[in-house]
């Protein structure tokens, strides 16, 4: 729950209060940057997004998704979600960069 203090039997942290404040400030900067980036992405959505979704929804046969790093994680989530809908989605667990070598 947000705002609930963490409790437990963890060892006390030897960092100073100043170091903790710097960590919190850094985390807040990251959250602000990410929120700004999401806002820019939401503004950039256009008809191409709808066309891509429609293309995937209307695909015949099996749809293959792949990715590396974060995009691979998202591709796996898409495959699992679509598989629950009984759609034929596959994830290729090979790094796309490996396709360069055939």
Buried (B, 14 or more C-beta within 10 A) or exposed (E): EEEEEEEEEEEEEEEEEEEEEEEEEEEEEEEEEEEEEEEEEEEEEEEEEEEEEEEBEEEEEEBEBBBEEEEBEEBBEBBEEBEEEEBEBBBBEEEEEEEEEE
